[in-house]
């Protein structure tokens, strides 16, 4: 681990109520709120929020279990810069069971952390509840971001909630309509740039450097503080349900903010003594084949990510060629024993359909996590005894056009009940015929006598226990 990613440094004089910023490259420290700062003044390295006192599970909620006290981002305020933020509220997203996919993939346990159930439909809300609160703390009144869509929707909503002007820069023609509509309706000024996401981020960083706006992309270290609560929720909920922590978390990678945030979450839990080193899940990143600079760096063993100027994938949320959080995320993948893999758009679409068949509706980029899990299982890089959580980052309705294309076509029918019945039957057995056929097959099964005997035995045991009581 890099010396400046370790969390054992003493509290510096610049700390404000036990909170400060540390450069992960040179180790310089800064006061958190006395000035607007996104990177190190000395070396331009990425900054990370640090705390004098790191909480354990007992410090969260009302007693250290998911059922105790409030559930959401601010349940974990003991590990955040403030007691509360600009909130809608956010967090507390479900950790779904997907039994059919679990059986098909062939792992011990598979859960889906569905971040699309946040207020604006993506994980970005977690970062904005903290980031917009910090913006108020440092006294700015104009917020800005570059976005592939989800960041703009979240910033517009939270900026509106906080009564602040919001400016979003989007790559022209490259953002799903649902996301543009969200930002527009929440009152953001939308500027469409003739370039890709990375070009938009270059411009926003320039504006922020000139003091024209407060940057709330994941380059901002406070954004990642909200996003690390994804890891806290996964660990707490999984342990409550299964009595153990997951072996691996598989997640889509765009700007690598979540990878960096989860790694920070696990480092803090480890430093606080809340988990052991062996409890830390392997962080496994997934990118689309047409936008995979992180995968390239992991596969080639590079310390830095090479910027891809040309990127293309139908998974618009991860159509990014220069992940700014790579210096935090690459060590996270390597230090936890994880890996990274690229998947095709076709594999992403298949995974999106399969998740939908389990009732979990996600946008294409979200489905990359399941597509990546499948690919790594097929390659033998993930074992069949692993407990795995796939992170899905955005809701199906974020990209309705992609959902429509991935789904089945509507079937035109006449305006008549009998004609509708004839169409839906269309040579296939009716519901009643299917039930009758399956019942007949079951009756012929050699398992039936054993099942009947077992049922009678359980009934006898139940009556005996009742009588003894």
Sine and cosine of phi, psi and omega as CSV:
sin_phi,cos_phi,sin_psi,cos_psi,sin_omega,cos_omega
0.00,0.00,0.66,-0.76,0.09,-1.00
-0.83,0.55,0.64,-0.77,-0.02,-1.00
-0.84,0.54,-0.51,0.86,-0.08,-1.00
-1.00,-0.05,0.11,0.99,0.21,-0.98
-0.98,-0.18,-0.14,0.99,0.10,-1.00
-0.94,0.34,0.50,-0.87,-0.10,-1.00
-0.93,-0.36,0.42,0.91,-0.06,-1.00
-0.98,-0.20,0.27,0.96,-0.01,-1.00
-0.96,0.29,0.52,-0.86,0.05,-1.00
-0.95,0.32,0.40,-0.92,0.02,-1.00
-0.91,0.40,0.85,-0.53,-0.05,-1.00
-0.99,0.15,0.24,-0.97,-0.02,-1.00
-0.91,0.42,-0.41,0.91,-0.04,-1.00
-0.98,0.20,-0.12,0.99,-0.06,-1.00
-0.88,0.48,0.57,-0.82,0.05,-1.00
-0.89,-0.45,0.96,-0.29,-0.02,-1.00
0.81,0.59,0.69,0.73,0.07,-1.00
0.98,0.18,0.23,0.97,-0.01,-1.00
-0.83,-0.56,0.68,-0.73,0.08,-1.00
-0.44,-0.90,0.08,-1.00,0.05,-1.00
-0.92,-0.39,0.66,-0.75,0.05,-1.00
-0.82,-0.58,0.69,-0.72,0.10,-0.99
-0.98,0.22,0.79,-0.62,-0.03,-1.00
-0.98,0.21,-0.18,0.98,0.00,-1.00
-1.00,-0.05,-0.76,0.65,-0.09,-1.00
-0.92,-0.39,-0.19,0.98,0.05,-1.00
1.00,0.07,0.03,1.00,0.03,-1.00
-0.89,0.45,0.55,-0.83,-0.01,-1.00
-0.90,-0.43,0.47,-0.88,-0.05,-1.00
-0.64,-0.77,0.48,-0.87,0.14,-0.99
-0.91,0.42,0.58,-0.81,-0.15,-0.99
-0.98,0.21,-0.50,0.87,-0.19,-0.98
-0.77,-0.63,0.12,0.99,-0.06,-1.00
-0.99,0.14,-0.21,0.98,-0.02,-1.00
-0.39,-0.92,0.35,-0.94,0.09,-1.00
-0.99,0.15,0.85,-0.53,-0.10,-1.00
-0.52,-0.85,0.76,-0.65,0.00,-1.00
-0.91,-0.41,-0.54,0.84,0.02,-1.00
-0.73,-0.69,0.12,-0.99,-0.08,-1.00
-0.91,0.41,0.72,-0.69,0.04,-1.00
-0.90,0.44,-0.51,0.86,-0.12,-0.99
-1.00,0.05,-0.68,0.73,-0.13,-0.99
-0.79,-0.61,0.00,1.00,0.00,-1.00
0.92,0.39,0.31,0.95,0.05,-1.00
-0.96,0.28,0.27,-0.96,0.03,-1.00
-0.93,0.36,0.56,-0.83,0.03,-1.00
-0.98,-0.20,0.44,-0.90,0.06,-1.00
-0.72,-0.70,0.65,-0.76,0.02,-1.00
-0.98,0.21,0.72,-0.69,-0.01,-1.00
-0.83,-0.56,0.39,-0.92,-0.07,-1.00
-0.72,-0.69,0.61,-0.79,0.04,-1.00
-0.95,0.32,-0.59,0.81,-0.03,-1.00
-0.84,-0.54,0.90,-0.43,0.01,-1.00
-1.00,-0.08,0.77,-0.64,-0.08,-1.00
-0.98,0.21,0.35,-0.93,0.17,-0.99
-0.94,-0.34,0.00,-1.00,-0.04,-1.00
-0.84,0.54,-0.57,0.82,-0.04,-1.00
-0.91,0.41,-0.30,0.95,-0.02,-1.00
-1.00,0.08,-0.13,0.99,-0.05,-1.00
-0.99,-0.16,0.56,-0.83,0.05,-1.00
0.86,0.51,-0.60,-0.80,-0.02,-1.00
-0.95,-0.32,0.05,1.00,-0.02,-1.00
0.02,-1.00,0.24,0.97,0.13,-0.99
0.99,0.16,0.40,0.92,0.14,-0.99
-0.68,-0.73,0.41,-0.91,-0.07,-1.00
-0.86,0.51,-0.43,0.90,-0.04,-1.00
-1.00,0.08,-0.09,1.00,-0.07,-1.00
-0.99,-0.16,0.88,-0.47,0.07,-1.00
0.98,0.19,-0.18,-0.98,-0.05,-1.00
-0.92,0.39,0.39,-0.92,0.00,-1.00
-0.80,-0.59,0.83,-0.56,-0.04,-1.00
0.49,-0.87,-0.11,-0.99,-0.07,-1.00
-0.83,0.56,-0.72,0.70,-0.15,-0.99
-0.99,0.14,0.00,1.00,0.25,-0.97
-0.86,0.51,-0.50,0.86,-0.09,-1.00
-0.98,-0.18,0.49,0.87,-0.05,-1.00
-0.86,0.50,-0.40,0.91,0.04,-1.00
-0.90,0.43,-0.32,0.95,0.04,-1.00
-0.93,-0.37,0.33,0.94,-0.02,-1.00
-0.82,-0.58,0.23,-0.97,-0.08,-1.00
-0.94,0.34,-0.34,0.94,-0.07,-1.00
-0.69,-0.72,0.22,-0.97,0.08,-1.00
-0.98,0.22,-0.48,0.88,0.01,-1.00
-0.43,-0.90,0.34,-0.94,-0.02,-1.00
-0.78,-0.63,-0.22,-0.97,0.12,-0.99
-0.99,0.17,0.96,-0.28,-0.26,-0.97
-0.83,-0.56,0.50,-0.87,0.00,-1.00
-0.96,-0.27,-0.43,0.90,0.00,1.00
-1.00,-0.10,0.06,-1.00,-0.15,-0.99
-0.69,-0.72,0.27,-0.96,-0.03,-1.00
1.00,0.05,-0.17,-0.98,-0.03,-1.00
0.91,0.41,0.54,0.84,-0.07,-1.00
-0.99,0.16,0.40,-0.92,-0.11,-0.99
-0.96,0.29,0.46,-0.89,0.12,-0.99
-0.92,-0.40,1.00,0.01,-0.19,-0.98
-0.96,0.28,0.57,-0.82,0.28,-0.96
-1.00,0.10,0.62,-0.78,0.07,-1.00
-0.69,-0.72,0.97,0.26,-0.17,-0.99
-0.86,0.50,-0.62,0.78,-0.02,-1.00
-0.91,0.41,-0.70,0.72,0.01,-1.00
-0.93,0.37,-0.62,0.79,0.04,-1.00
-0.84,0.54,-0.72,0.70,0.02,-1.00
-0.90,0.43,-0.66,0.75,-0.05,-1.00
-0.93,0.38,-0.67,0.74,-0.01,-1.00
-0.95,0.31,-0.59,0.81,0.06,-1.00
0.99,0.11,0.76,0.65,0.15,-0.99
-0.88,-0.48,0.25,-0.97,-0.06,-1.00
-0.90,0.44,-0.66,0.75,-0.06,-1.00
-0.46,-0.89,0.76,-0.65,0.03,-1.00
-0.77,-0.64,0.82,-0.57,0.06,-1.00
-0.81,-0.58,0.46,-0.89,0.01,-1.00
-0.90,-0.44,0.90,-0.44,0.08,-1.00
-1.00,0.04,0.96,-0.29,-0.18,-0.98
-0.99,-0.13,1.00,-0.05,-0.02,-1.00
-0.97,0.24,-0.13,0.99,0.10,-1.00
-0.92,0.40,-0.15,0.99,0.00,-1.00
-1.00,-0.01,0.20,0.98,0.14,-0.99
-0.97,0.26,0.22,-0.98,-0.12,-0.99
-0.81,0.59,-0.68,0.74,0.02,-1.00
-0.99,-0.16,0.13,0.99,0.12,-0.99
1.00,-0.06,0.23,0.97,0.06,-1.00
-0.43,-0.90,0.21,-0.98,0.01,-1.00
-0.90,0.44,-0.30,0.95,-0.08,-1.00
-0.86,0.51,-0.42,0.91,-0.01,-1.00
-0.87,0.49,-0.54,0.84,0.00,-1.00
-0.89,0.46,-0.66,0.75,0.01,-1.00
-0.95,0.32,-0.57,0.82,-0.07,-1.00
-0.95,0.30,-0.54,0.84,0.00,-1.00
-0.89,0.46,-0.55,0.84,0.07,-1.00
-0.99,0.12,-0.72,0.70,-0.09,-1.00
-0.89,0.47,-0.68,0.73,0.00,-1.00
-0.93,0.36,-0.54,0.84,0.08,-1.00
-0.90,0.43,-0.64,0.77,0.05,-1.00
-0.92,0.40,-0.63,0.78,0.03,-1.00
-0.84,0.54,-0.66,0.75,0.06,-1.00
-0.91,0.41,-0.61,0.79,-0.02,-1.00
-0.90,0.44,-0.63,0.77,-0.03,-1.00
-1.00,0.01,-0.02,1.00,0.17,-0.99
0.99,0.13,0.46,0.89,0.06,-1.00
-1.00,-0.09,0.34,-0.94,-0.02,-1.00
-0.78,-0.63,0.01,1.00,0.07,-1.00
-0.80,-0.60,0.81,-0.58,-0.01,-1.00
-0.97,-0.25,0.48,-0.88,0.01,-1.00
-0.50,-0.87,0.46,-0.89,0.09,-1.00
-0.43,-0.90,0.39,-0.92,0.29,-0.96
-0.99,-0.13,0.49,-0.87,-0.13,-0.99
-0.41,-0.91,0.53,-0.85,0.25,-0.97
-1.00,-0.05,0.08,1.00,0.10,-0.99
0.70,-0.71,-0.79,0.61,-0.09,-1.00
-0.93,0.36,-0.63,0.78,0.02,-1.00
-0.89,0.46,-0.66,0.75,-0.02,-1.00
-0.90,0.43,-0.66,0.75,0.01,-1.00
-0.89,0.45,-0.71,0.71,-0.01,-1.00
-0.93,0.38,-0.72,0.70,-0.02,-1.00
-0.89,0.45,-0.65,0.76,0.01,-1.00
-0.88,0.48,-0.68,0.73,-0.01,-1.00
-0.92,0.39,-0.72,0.69,-0.05,-1.00
-0.96,0.27,-0.53,0.85,0.12,-0.99
-0.89,0.45,-0.67,0.74,0.05,-1.00
-0.89,0.46,-0.68,0.73,0.02,-1.00
-0.87,0.49,-0.60,0.80,-0.02,-1.00
-1.00,0.03,0.00,1.00,0.01,-1.00
0.94,0.35,0.62,0.79,-0.08,-1.00
-0.84,-0.54,0.50,-0.86,0.06,-1.00
-0.94,0.35,0.64,-0.77,-0.04,-1.00
-0.78,-0.62,0.72,-0.69,0.00,-1.00
-0.83,-0.56,0.80,-0.60,0.02,-1.00
-0.81,-0.59,0.68,-0.73,0.06,-1.00
-0.93,-0.36,0.82,-0.57,-0.06,-1.00
-0.85,-0.53,0.55,-0.83,0.13,-0.99
-0.94,0.33,0.83,-0.55,-0.10,-0.99
-0.85,0.53,0.79,-0.61,0.07,-1.00
0.96,0.28,0.17,0.99,-0.09,-1.00
-0.88,-0.48,0.18,0.98,-0.06,-1.00
-0.87,-0.50,0.71,-0.71,0.01,-1.00
-0.86,0.51,0.64,-0.77,-0.11,-0.99
-0.86,0.51,-0.60,0.80,-0.03,-1.00
-0.87,0.48,-0.57,0.82,-0.03,-1.00
-0.97,0.25,-0.64,0.77,0.06,-1.00
-0.89,0.46,-0.66,0.75,0.01,-1.00
-0.88,0.48,-0.65,0.76,0.01,-1.00
-0.88,0.48,-0.78,0.63,-0.03,-1.00
-0.87,0.49,-0.65,0.76,-0.01,-1.00
-0.90,0.43,-0.73,0.68,-0.05,-1.00
-0.92,0.39,-0.53,0.85,0.03,-1.00
-0.98,0.20,-0.01,1.00,0.16,-0.99
1.00,-0.07,0.23,0.97,0.02,-1.00
-0.96,0.27,0.48,-0.88,0.19,-0.98
-0.99,0.10,0.84,-0.54,-0.08,-1.00
-0.96,-0.28,0.86,-0.51,0.03,-1.00
-0.92,-0.39,0.87,-0.49,0.00,-1.00
-1.00,-0.06,0.88,-0.48,-0.10,-1.00
-0.99,-0.13,0.67,-0.74,0.06,-1.00
-0.98,0.20,0.97,0.23,-0.05,-1.00
0.03,-1.00,-0.10,-1.00,0.02,-1.00
-1.00,-0.09,-0.09,-1.00,-0.04,-1.00
-0.85,0.53,-0.68,0.73,-0.06,-1.00
-0.89,0.45,-0.54,0.84,0.08,-1.00
-0.91,0.41,-0.66,0.75,0.04,-1.00
-0.87,0.49,-0.68,0.74,-0.01,-1.00
-0.91,0.41,-0.61,0.79,0.06,-1.00
-0.85,0.53,-0.69,0.72,-0.03,-1.00
-0.93,0.38,-0.69,0.72,-0.02,-1.00
-0.90,0.44,-0.65,0.76,0.05,-1.00
-0.89,0.46,-0.60,0.80,0.04,-1.00
-0.90,0.43,-0.71,0.71,0.03,-1.00
-0.88,0.48,-0.68,0.74,-0.01,-1.00
-0.91,0.42,-0.64,0.77,0.00,-1.00
-0.90,0.44,-0.48,0.88,0.03,-1.00
-1.00,0.07,0.01,1.00,0.02,-1.00
0.98,0.21,0.31,0.95,-0.03,-1.00
-1.00,0.10,-0.31,0.95,-0.02,-1.00
-0.28,-0.96,0.31,-0.95,0.06,-1.00
-0.99,-0.12,0.89,-0.46,-0.08,-1.00
-0.96,0.29,0.79,-0.61,0.04,-1.00
-0.80,-0.60,0.58,0.82,0.30,-0.95
-0.98,0.18,0.12,-0.99,-0.09,-1.00
-0.96,0.29,-0.02,1.00,0.24,-0.97
-0.87,0.49,-0.50,0.86,0.06,-1.00
-0.93,0.36,0.88,-0.47,-0.10,-0.99
-0.90,0.44,-0.43,0.90,-0.02,-1.00
-0.96,0.29,-0.43,0.90,0.10,-1.00
-0.84,0.55,-0.71,0.71,-0.08,-1.00
-0.94,0.35,-0.36,0.93,0.06,-1.00
-0.90,0.43,-0.66,0.75,0.06,-1.00
-0.93,0.38,-0.63,0.78,-0.06,-1.00
-0.95,0.32,-0.39,0.92,0.02,-1.00
-0.92,0.38,-0.30,0.96,0.02,-1.00
-0.93,0.36,-0.28,0.96,0.16,-0.99
-0.85,0.53,-0.73,0.69,0.00,-1.00
-0.90,0.43,-0.65,0.76,0.02,-1.00
-0.89,0.46,-0.68,0.73,0.01,-1.00
-0.92,0.40,-0.68,0.73,0.02,-1.00
-0.86,0.50,-0.76,0.65,-0.06,-1.00
-0.89,0.45,-0.70,0.71,-0.06,-1.00
-0.92,0.38,-0.72,0.70,-0.05,-1.00
-0.94,0.35,-0.70,0.72,-0.02,-1.00
-0.89,0.46,-0.68,0.73,0.00,-1.00
-0.91,0.41,-0.62,0.79,0.02,-1.00
-0.91,0.42,-0.59,0.81,-0.03,-1.00
-0.99,0.12,-0.64,0.77,-0.18,-0.98
-0.93,-0.37,-0.21,0.98,-0.02,-1.00
0.97,0.24,0.22,0.98,0.02,-1.00
-0.46,-0.89,0.13,-0.99,0.07,-1.00
-0.98,-0.18,0.43,-0.90,0.00,-1.00
-0.91,0.42,0.54,-0.84,0.05,-1.00
-0.97,0.25,-0.47,0.88,-0.14,-0.99
-0.47,-0.88,0.60,-0.80,0.16,-0.99
-0.86,-0.51,0.84,-0.54,0.00,-1.00
-0.96,-0.27,0.78,-0.63,-0.11,-0.99
-0.58,-0.81,0.51,-0.86,0.09,-1.00
-0.93,0.37,0.50,-0.86,0.01,-1.00
-0.80,-0.60,0.85,-0.53,0.14,-0.99
-0.90,-0.44,-1.00,0.08,0.07,-1.00
-1.00,0.06,-0.02,1.00,0.08,-1.00
0.94,0.34,0.32,0.95,0.02,-1.00
-0.92,0.40,-0.68,0.74,0.00,-1.00
-0.92,0.39,-0.62,0.79,0.04,-1.00
-0.87,0.49,-0.71,0.71,0.03,-1.00
-0.91,0.42,-0.66,0.75,-0.04,-1.00
-0.92,0.39,-0.68,0.74,0.01,-1.00
-0.92,0.40,-0.63,0.78,0.04,-1.00
-0.88,0.47,-0.66,0.76,0.05,-1.00
-0.90,0.43,-0.67,0.74,0.05,-1.00
-0.82,0.58,-0.74,0.67,-0.06,-1.00
-0.95,0.33,-0.57,0.82,0.06,-1.00
-0.90,0.44,-0.65,0.76,-0.01,-1.00
-0.93,0.38,-0.67,0.74,0.04,-1.00
-0.88,0.47,-0.64,0.77,0.00,-1.00
-0.92,0.39,-0.71,0.70,-0.01,-1.00
-0.89,0.45,-0.57,0.82,0.00,-1.00
-0.97,0.22,-0.20,0.98,-0.05,-1.00
0.99,0.12,0.21,0.98,-0.01,-1.00
-0.97,0.25,-0.47,0.88,0.08,-1.00
-0.69,-0.73,0.34,-0.94,0.09,-1.00
-1.00,0.01,0.26,-0.97,0.03,-1.00
-0.84,0.54,-0.60,0.80,-0.03,-1.00
-0.95,0.32,-0.23,0.97,-0.01,-1.00
-1.00,0.08,-0.20,0.98,-0.09,-1.00
-0.95,0.32,0.85,-0.53,0.01,-1.00
-0.93,0.36,0.50,-0.87,0.08,-1.00
-0.97,0.25,0.84,-0.55,0.02,-1.00
-1.00,0.09,0.85,-0.53,-0.11,-0.99
-0.81,-0.59,0.93,-0.37,-0.09,-1.00
-1.00,-0.05,0.55,-0.83,0.02,-1.00
-0.77,-0.63,0.76,-0.65,0.07,-1.00
-0.80,-0.60,0.35,-0.94,0.12,-0.99
-0.96,0.27,0.54,-0.84,-0.05,-1.00
-0.85,0.53,-0.52,0.86,-0.02,-1.00
-0.99,0.11,0.04,1.00,0.00,-1.00
-0.44,-0.90,0.94,0.34,-0.17,-0.99
-0.79,-0.62,0.77,0.63,0.01,-1.00
-0.92,0.38,-0.53,0.85,0.04,-1.00
-0.93,0.37,-0.68,0.73,0.02,-1.00
-0.87,0.49,-0.67,0.74,0.03,-1.00
-0.84,0.54,-0.72,0.70,-0.02,-1.00
-0.90,0.43,-0.66,0.75,0.00,-1.00
-0.92,0.39,-0.73,0.68,-0.05,-1.00
-0.91,0.41,-0.56,0.83,-0.03,-1.00
-1.00,-0.03,-0.06,1.00,0.01,-1.00
0.95,0.32,0.45,0.89,-0.04,-1.00
-0.99,0.16,0.53,-0.85,0.05,-1.00
-0.99,0.15,-0.35,0.94,0.00,-1.00
-0.79,-0.61,0.35,-0.94,0.02,-1.00
-0.99,-0.11,0.72,-0.69,0.09,-1.00
-1.00,0.10,0.79,-0.61,-0.01,-1.00
-0.91,0.41,0.76,-0.65,0.13,-0.99
-0.99,-0.13,0.91,-0.41,-0.01,-1.00
-0.97,0.22,-0.45,0.89,0.02,-1.00
-0.91,-0.41,0.91,-0.41,0.02,-1.00
-0.76,-0.65,0.56,-0.83,0.02,-1.00
-0.41,-0.91,0.74,-0.67,0.09,-1.00
-0.22,-0.98,0.48,-0.88,0.06,-1.00
-0.95,0.30,-0.26,0.97,0.06,-1.00
-0.99,0.13,0.98,0.19,-0.19,-0.98
-0.86,0.52,-0.52,0.85,-0.07,-1.00
-0.92,0.39,-0.34,0.94,0.02,-1.00
-0.88,-0.48,0.42,0.91,0.06,-1.00
-0.99,0.11,0.95,0.30,-0.11,-0.99
-0.70,-0.71,0.73,-0.68,-0.07,-1.00
-0.95,-0.30,-0.08,1.00,-0.04,-1.00
-0.63,-0.78,0.97,0.23,-0.07,-1.00
-0.91,0.41,0.93,-0.37,-0.14,-0.99
-0.94,0.35,-0.37,0.93,-0.02,-1.00
-1.00,-0.05,0.22,0.98,0.00,-1.00
-0.81,0.58,-0.63,0.77,0.00,-1.00
-0.88,0.47,-0.41,0.91,0.09,-1.00
-1.00,-0.02,-0.57,0.82,-0.14,-0.99
-0.98,0.18,-0.64,0.77,0.00,-1.00
-0.85,0.52,-0.73,0.69,0.09,-1.00
-0.88,0.48,-0.55,0.84,0.02,-1.00
-0.89,0.46,-0.70,0.72,0.04,-1.00
-0.91,0.42,-0.71,0.70,-0.09,-1.00
-0.96,0.29,-0.69,0.72,-0.07,-1.00
-0.94,0.34,-0.43,0.90,0.02,-1.00
-1.00,-0.02,-0.02,1.00,-0.02,-1.00
0.99,0.17,0.36,0.93,-0.01,-1.00
-1.00,0.05,-0.29,-0.96,0.00,-1.00
-0.38,-0.93,-0.12,-0.99,0.04,-1.00
-0.57,-0.82,0.50,-0.86,-0.07,-1.00
-0.55,-0.84,0.53,-0.85,0.06,-1.00
-0.97,-0.26,0.62,-0.79,-0.02,-1.00
-0.79,-0.61,0.42,-0.91,-0.01,-1.00
-0.99,0.17,0.31,-0.95,0.07,-1.00
-0.88,0.47,-0.56,0.83,0.02,-1.00
-0.91,0.41,-0.64,0.77,0.05,-1.00
-0.92,0.39,-0.59,0.80,0.05,-1.00
-0.90,0.44,-0.71,0.70,-0.01,-1.00
-0.89,0.45,-0.67,0.75,0.03,-1.00
-0.87,0.49,-0.68,0.73,0.02,-1.00
-0.91,0.41,-0.61,0.79,0.04,-1.00
-0.88,0.48,-0.69,0.72,0.03,-1.00
-0.89,0.45,-0.70,0.72,-0.06,-1.00
-0.92,0.40,-0.62,0.79,0.08,-1.00
-0.90,0.44,-0.66,0.75,0.01,-1.00
-0.88,0.47,-0.58,0.82,0.02,-1.00
-0.93,0.36,-0.30,0.95,0.12,-0.99
-1.00,-0.08,0.08,1.00,0.03,-1.00
1.00,0.03,0.16,0.99,-0.02,-1.00
-0.96,-0.28,0.97,-0.26,-0.07,-1.00
-1.00,-0.07,0.89,-0.45,-0.06,-1.00
-0.74,-0.68,0.37,-0.93,0.11,-0.99
-0.98,0.21,0.24,-0.97,-0.09,-1.00
-0.81,0.59,-0.73,0.68,-0.05,-1.00
-0.84,0.54,-0.59,0.81,0.01,-1.00
-0.88,0.47,-0.65,0.76,-0.05,-1.00
-0.93,0.36,-0.22,0.97,0.04,-1.00
-0.85,0.53,-0.54,0.84,-0.02,-1.00
-0.89,0.47,-0.72,0.69,0.03,-1.00
-0.92,0.40,-0.66,0.75,0.03,-1.00
-0.86,0.51,-0.65,0.76,0.02,-1.00
-0.92,0.38,-0.65,0.76,0.05,-1.00
-0.85,0.52,-0.72,0.69,0.01,-1.00
-0.86,0.52,-0.71,0.71,-0.05,-1.00
-0.90,0.44,-0.66,0.76,-0.01,-1.00
-0.95,0.30,-0.55,0.84,0.09,-1.00
-0.91,0.41,-0.70,0.72,0.01,-1.00
-0.88,0.48,-0.55,0.84,-0.01,-1.00
-0.99,0.11,-0.08,1.00,0.00,-1.00
0.98,0.20,0.26,0.97,-0.01,-1.00
-1.00,0.04,-0.24,0.97,0.11,-0.99
-0.86,-0.51,0.77,-0.64,-0.09,-1.00
-0.99,0.10,0.36,-0.93,-0.05,-1.00
-0.97,0.25,-0.17,0.99,0.01,-1.00
-0.99,-0.14,0.17,0.99,-0.05,-1.00
-0.99,0.12,0.57,-0.82,0.19,-0.98
-1.00,-0.09,0.86,-0.51,-0.17,-0.99
-0.82,-0.57,0.65,-0.76,0.18,-0.98
-0.89,-0.45,0.80,-0.60,0.15,-0.99
-0.99,-0.16,0.78,-0.63,0.04,-1.00
-1.00,-0.02,0.82,-0.57,0.13,-0.99
-0.93,-0.37,0.79,-0.61,-0.30,-0.95
-0.99,-0.16,-0.31,0.95,-0.05,-1.00
-0.56,-0.83,0.44,-0.90,-0.07,-1.00
-0.97,0.25,0.46,-0.89,0.05,-1.00
-0.78,0.62,-0.65,0.76,-0.08,-1.00
-0.96,0.27,-0.06,1.00,0.11,-0.99
-0.90,0.43,-0.51,0.86,-0.03,-1.00
-0.70,-0.72,0.96,0.28,-0.06,-1.00
-0.88,0.47,-0.51,0.86,0.02,-1.00
-0.90,0.44,-0.69,0.73,0.03,-1.00
-0.92,0.40,-0.61,0.79,0.03,-1.00
-0.90,0.44,-0.66,0.75,0.01,-1.00
-0.89,0.45,-0.68,0.74,-0.01,-1.00
-0.92,0.38,-0.56,0.83,-0.02,-1.00
-0.98,0.20,-0.41,0.91,-0.05,-1.00
-1.00,0.09,-0.02,-1.00,0.03,-1.00
-0.98,0.18,0.38,-0.92,-0.01,-1.00
-0.98,0.18,0.59,-0.81,0.11,-0.99
-0.88,0.47,0.51,-0.86,-0.01,-1.00
-0.92,-0.39,0.92,-0.40,0.02,-1.00
-0.94,0.35,0.68,-0.73,0.02,-1.00
-0.69,-0.73,0.40,-0.92,0.06,-1.00
-0.92,0.40,0.30,-0.96,0.02,-1.00
-1.00,0.08,0.92,0.39,-0.08,-1.00
-0.33,-0.94,0.76,-0.65,-0.08,-1.00
-0.87,0.49,-0.73,0.69,-0.02,-1.00
-0.88,0.47,-0.64,0.77,0.02,-1.00
-0.91,0.41,-0.60,0.80,0.04,-1.00
-0.90,0.43,-0.70,0.71,0.02,-1.00
-0.88,0.48,-0.68,0.73,0.01,-1.00
-0.89,0.46,-0.63,0.78,-0.02,-1.00
-0.92,0.39,-0.72,0.70,-0.07,-1.00
-0.96,0.29,-0.48,0.88,0.09,-1.00
-0.96,0.28,-0.85,0.52,0.14,-0.99
0.60,0.80,0.77,0.64,0.06,-1.00
1.00,0.02,-0.22,0.98,0.03,-1.00
-1.00,-0.02,0.48,-0.88,-0.04,-1.00
-0.91,0.42,0.52,-0.86,0.05,-1.00
-0.94,0.34,0.19,-0.98,0.03,-1.00
-0.84,0.54,-0.71,0.71,-0.06,-1.00
-0.92,0.40,-0.63,0.78,0.03,-1.00
-0.91,0.42,-0.62,0.78,0.01,-1.00
-0.90,0.43,-0.71,0.70,0.01,-1.00
-0.88,0.48,-0.68,0.73,-0.01,-1.00
-0.89,0.45,-0.68,0.74,0.00,-1.00
-0.90,0.43,-0.71,0.71,0.00,-1.00
-0.91,0.41,-0.60,0.80,0.04,-1.00
-0.90,0.43,-0.63,0.78,0.03,-1.00
-0.90,0.43,-0.67,0.74,0.03,-1.00
-0.90,0.44,-0.65,0.76,-0.01,-1.00
-0.90,0.43,-0.62,0.78,-0.03,-1.00
-0.90,0.43,-0.51,0.86,-0.01,-1.00
-0.99,0.13,-0.12,0.99,-0.08,-1.00
-0.95,0.33,0.66,-0.75,0.05,-1.00
-0.93,0.38,-0.20,0.98,0.01,-1.00
-0.98,0.19,-0.30,0.95,-0.12,-0.99
-0.87,0.50,-0.74,0.67,0.02,-1.00
-0.84,0.54,-0.65,0.76,0.00,-1.00
-0.91,0.41,-0.65,0.76,0.01,-1.00
-0.91,0.42,-0.65,0.76,0.02,-1.00
-0.89,0.45,-0.73,0.69,-0.01,-1.00
-0.88,0.48,-0.67,0.75,0.02,-1.00
-0.89,0.46,-0.67,0.74,0.02,-1.00
-0.89,0.46,-0.67,0.74,0.03,-1.00
-0.90,0.44,-0.63,0.78,0.01,-1.00
-0.90,0.44,-0.68,0.73,0.03,-1.00
-0.90,0.44,-0.65,0.76,0.02,-1.00
-0.88,0.47,-0.68,0.74,0.01,-1.00
-0.89,0.45,-0.72,0.70,-0.01,-1.00
-0.88,0.48,-0.66,0.75,-0.01,-1.00
-0.88,0.47,-0.72,0.70,0.00,-1.00
-0.89,0.45,-0.61,0.79,-0.01,-1.00
-0.91,0.41,-0.69,0.72,0.02,-1.00
-0.90,0.44,-0.64,0.76,0.04,-1.00
-0.88,0.48,-0.68,0.74,-0.04,-1.00
-0.92,0.39,-0.56,0.83,0.01,-1.00
-0.94,0.35,-0.49,0.87,0.04,-1.00
-0.95,0.32,0.00,0.00,0.00,0.00
